[in-house]
């Protein structure tokens, strides 16, 4: 059985995630294609993720891709997380992950509408509200959530998830109606009324925003396509990694790996998988440093993270498993980063990385400070090391 040491896995990570000097990506499309998607829950994350991987990347490049050429789009998918994916991959992502999330979101919303006495039949209420939103967008074009709530009485209603509890509180159901419509692929996030680090999307019909919006991909075919692409970039990986990343069951993960003909390999004592043509050894790259944003797709890339995270989990992940901004040296997380009062990027190390490592990370911090040019980034899920 082929064995992969942590050192070799970190070498693969550096090259395949476009983080070493010789493996930088040519453009946005190359990164999003090979990594399947980029985390976008925090609106600044895709921009910073691409800055770390594409030489010469500017904020206007992603703005053009999102809103002019529309080659990429934000969509709720794996693990009920907001992703930025290629528009041409949306039918596959929809089949593989989003349909599963959509069914869960619809079921919960119907139950909460009935529980809160918004309607005696939550399904009828939800279908009526969805139809009203679609008709409004068909007539008026891209519209903000606030404008939809003001225009459509069908969206009225609220729910308190924990009556009498200090962590509860009455919240409107209208945003959840838009979530259902979005995750099932009827509407998408169109023009953004906020800046690059602020999310204020106008919702629009998918068919009005994207070409080929009605394409359908069979579930089995879609799984083989998307998991195969993911495994080439993130492999070797365990079945649990696949299950977690795609938000599916372990049975589904194992069936898909079998369908790909994935080969079992030894991961420092455990069982992992790679594609059958991906067993060549990986030489160590030249030393490399990286500063990645909160929720970066590499930081969040595996369920089993000890081989690149070591003892720093409690410092760089919050209690809900959200990774904050991280500093990397030669394939390992060695600290975090934030901004000082003047907006300059500052690295805080959690271990001694030697003079070369410290110098390389300081250089990347200076480069990121120059790129931000005074703009401040406030991660939605700051890590303990960043708070400190």
PyMOL commands that set and color helices and strands:
alter all, ss='L'
color gray80, all
select helices_A, chain A and resi 6-16+21-23+28-35+45-51+59-67+78-80+87-115+122-140+145-151+153-155+174-183+206-209+219-234+239-246+250-260+306-309+313-316+354-372+384-387
alter helices_A, ss='H'
color red, helices_A
select strands_A, chain A and resi 3-4+38-39+72-76+82-86+143-144+158-160+170-172+187-192+201-205+263-267+270-274+289-292+326-329+332-339+345-349
alter strands_A, ss='S'
color yellow, strands_A
deselect
rebuild
show_as cartoon
